[in-house]
Structure formats: C-alpha cells, structure tokens
Amino acid sequence: MTNTVLWNEYPRYRISPAIHSDLRHADVVRQLTLFQDAHSESVEISQLGESVEGRSISMLTLGDGPKNALAWSQMHGNEPTHTAALFDLINFLLEMPEHPTAEAILSGCKLHFLLMLNPDGAERWTRRNAQDIDINRDALHLQSPEGRILRDVVNDLQPDFALNLHNQRPRTTVEQSQQVASFSLLVPPIDQEDTEAEHVVRAKRLAGYLAEAVAPHCPGPVSRYDADFMPRCFGEWVQQQGAATLTIEAGGWSTVDAEPLVQLHFFGLVSALQAIATDSFLEVAPEVYEDLRRTGEHDLFGKLLRDVTILNGAGQRPFCGDIGINFSQIVPTPRGGKIVDLGDLHVTTGKRVTHGSDLVCLPGRIAWLADATPGNFLDNKKVAALLDQGVTTVLGQVDLSADDDLTDLEAFRTNFSSPINVGFLAKLSAWSPEILDRLLQAISQGILGVLAEGLPTEVELYLSLFNFPIVPGSVLLAANDSSATYAECAAHTQQCAQHLGLDDRGAIRLGATADLILLQAGAEFDPAAAFGGSDLQRVIVGGNVVFDEGQTTDSTAGELLSGRYFN
C-alpha cells in the first residue's frame, strides 16, 4: 500500500478535533487514557512529572523495534498542530498494526511520544509556561519543570532520533515566493560553525527524505526554517547529545481553512518514522535539505486589499496603497480582522486578495437608530438596506425608563448573530435610585454610552467621574447625514467612534478593526462629492465581506460592541 493511499485514508484514522486550537490538557489526559484502556498490551503510559501549575506531563511508548525515536509536541502552548497529528498517528498505529506502513514502523522503532509538554501554556493559549518562561529557551538553565522533564527524558532514553514539533506563524512565506510555508524543516546545528557530525548528516538526510515525501501534498514549497545556531534551545541541546534531531514547523495553509494542515503533518510524521524504521532516508543526499528554500521575511496576510485609494477619516488627502488584514481567529471562520499594514505591500500577498485599482476605501459608517431597541431590533431587510448605505455599525437605544429593555438586552447579547456590528446607547431623562440601579446594570451589560440630550446634570457629573461616554445628538446626527460628502462621511465616522470610546474603529490606520467600505471610483475620485451609496461595491466587517454588489453574503462577522466597563 503506497503512501498516496495512506494520505487518502487519513479520515479513517483521524480522531483529532476539527478545531485543533481547542485542545487542552484535559483532552490529552482523556485520549491517553482511551489509548491505554483499549490497547493495554501495546501501550505504556508513564507520568514524567507536572507542570508549574500541577498538570500532569506524560509519555506514551509503543513499538518494539531497535531504533529509539522520541517526539515532543506543544512546548509552546499555542502551537497545537502536532499534538493533534500525534493523536491521529498513534490511533493509526494502534488500530491498524497490520497495515504495511504501521507494521514497518512498529517493528523498526520503539516510539516515545511526549504530548503537550507545556499544558499550562496550552490552557492559557500562550507560548510561554506559567512562569512566563519560554521553555524552548531554557535548555541551559533549566528553570522550568517542563524543561527539566524533557532534559531527563532525553538523558534516560538516549534516543537515536528526535523530532522537535512546533508551529511557526501561519502567515509565514517561503523566501520571495508569496507562497505560504506550510511545512518547514530545521536540522539544529550543534555549534556556531555548523559542524557536520555523523548524526547531524543523518538528520539532514531524514529532512531531505521528508521534504520529498510531503511536497506533493503541500500548497507551497517545503521550506527550510530560517534560523541559525541557538544555544539556549532544546533542538540544539538534543542534537548535541548525539540524537539525529529534526525540528518540524507547521505553518499556515493557502486558504482560510487550515484544517488540512493536521493531515499534512500526520502524513509527515508517518513518512519520517517509516523512513527511520527502514533506513530509506539514507538514500537521500543531505544537499536535498540544504538546498531547500528558506522561510521568508514577509508574512502572508489573511486578507489583502491591493492598490485601493484610501480616504482614512483623519482629514488627510486620499492616497493609494495596499491594506493588509490579519484575523485574531481563523477557525471555524475568520473573525476579528485588524489592519496590520498599510502602503506598498507588493512583496507579499494575502490568502484572499481584492484588486482595487478602481476602488476607493473608506471607514465603514456608523448609524444611530433610536427605534432599534434590544427587543425590537432590525430585521434582515433593514440590515441589508443599511449595508447598502455603507453602514458597518448600528447604534440602538436602551430606554432606562422601560421595564423590559435591560432584560431584552441580556437576551439580545446571548443570541447575537449578525453581519453588522451593533452597540447600544442608554436614554434617561429622570434621576432616582431605581434609575441609578438600571444605569449601573446597563453599563455592566455593555452599553457604549449615554445620550446627552435630556440628561440630568447630576447624572452627567456622576458619569464624568468615571469618564463614561456621554454622546451628543449632534455627533449621531452627523454620522447619519445622508447628504454628506465622502470626506465628511469618513470624518463623521471617526468623530463618532472617538465619542464612543471605540479607539480601534472609525478610521483606516494600523491596529484598527477592518470595518471598511469599497466604492467604485472611476477615473477621478472627488472626496468632496456627495456620498449617495450608488457606487458601493463591497462592505467589509471585521475583515470579512458581508455585502457584495448589492447582496448580503452568509457572513455573520458583526460584533456586539461593549463599553469599557462590560463584565
């Protein structure tokens, strides 16, 4: 059975979650227990110690071959791809021991898998451990319990081969190719001079074999991770102990859907272990690894707007440039798109690209609708009409004198799903202990501010003590002005966002949320022309297209905006 067939059979062996970033320590404990219970005659699980916060760190051992191979995953807590791939690999080996590939691995190797070396970091979704130590920079001083555990395992096992499993940035590219680096390899040097000891050459041969094995399934070139000798790192230290050590870096994917990345690295691990078991990697010259193109300087963006005319809302003249957007969340759908770069970005590209040489980009508009309450909000038709006018954020109203508005707001928050951003302002025209209680409750439920009109003086003074936004009607009316020019629309949007304390919205600048509108510009764009909406091509909320050429998409990228005291 060929490895191509094994690639196609992957769904049969997969047990890892669809969203592998959801993996936590409890999932590892649960899965190791399941492996032990179902295959007690084949599997040995040993607890090696505990993390800073007392989470168990365990190793699974299987196989009875003569070659000792060690692999460890997730020493950086926010790098979960190989933990997921190891789940699937172990399941394949245990469930299909008579498969020719599994049989070769199990008879040729004794395998030691240390899954999730940094469980505290995984729990927090951070690179470092609970001491804020980067475990992979602790190979010399050994101040972290996790680092000491790995050191002890290597000293006890004296592995012939070691696989150091990591994630790199998901938008890393390969040199100047503008192609994503999904699979990168590094043979850690043993010294500054990159001395080629015999086991280092073996590691390079293995890396070359692995590069050739996975290349047909990679969306871009297999690359060499761009790093020099790093004496503090465990890859270098393990290499210095005599194990042929290979670092494997999982990167990103060419599309927004990164799920195939786990399959690619499952296949890579299977290929590497089969090569170790059969010595087939010895037929590959070390130059295959040495000649790999290196990972590049420029990252791929999650989304790129190319060659658009930018009216940024800061009162500046329009200028032409590219807008690079990255997302805080990729799966199950991209969310939280932020502007991370502006200007000439031709040296890289994006997973999604909009070419806009005839397009003008403005900040998405903010609209106030007093009749949009939590209990009587906009239907889909009204939302579509607002999007058609370039609105990306709607401000509704909570009347503190109404008995049900706060209850409705809580329900609205629980059930929120919309293509458009939504926030609420509180209206109050009287002052009493009951109104004070309702105001404090509304603030805790995330209202963005309080309407200035009709606001009692004592309330204004009270809110001013906490610097809570009091929003003048003139600002809201200006944002709603249907006769405004393009430049005025952009300026009004920024002014409204500033009054609401939405520091990351309302303008096109670095760090701003990518709430944007794209307009057909024609040969000459005049920012003093009236904004009528007829030239609107596309509306982008949080980096996602929610309105395209007069039609809503199926995106629900809108956020329910919350004030600074939301709890």
ZICORTA-V583801 format. One line per field, one symbol per residue. ss: DSSP state (H for helix, E for strand, - for the rest). A space follows every 50 residues. Layout:
ss=???
//
This chain:
ss=--HHHHHH-HHHH------HHH--HHHHHHHHHHHHHH-----EEEEEEE -----EEEEEEE----EEEEEE--------HHHHHHHHHHHHHHH----H HHHHHHHHEEEEEE----HHHHHH----------HHH-------HHHHHH HHHHHHH---EEEEEEE----EEE-----E--EEEE-----------HHH HHHHHHHHHHHHHHHHH-----EE---------HHHHHHH---EEEEEEE ---------HHHHHHHHHHHHHHHHHHH-HHHH--HHHHH---EEEEEE- EEEEEEEEEEE-------EEEEEEEE--E-----E--EEEEEE------E EEEEE---EEEEE-EEEE----E--E---HHHHHHHH---EEEEEEEEE- ----HHHHHHHHHH------EEEEEEE-----HHHHHHHHHHHH----EE E-----HHHHHHHHH----EE-HHHHHHHH----EHHHHHHHHHHHHHH- ------------E--EEEEE---------E-----EEEEEE--EEEEE-- EE-------E-------
//
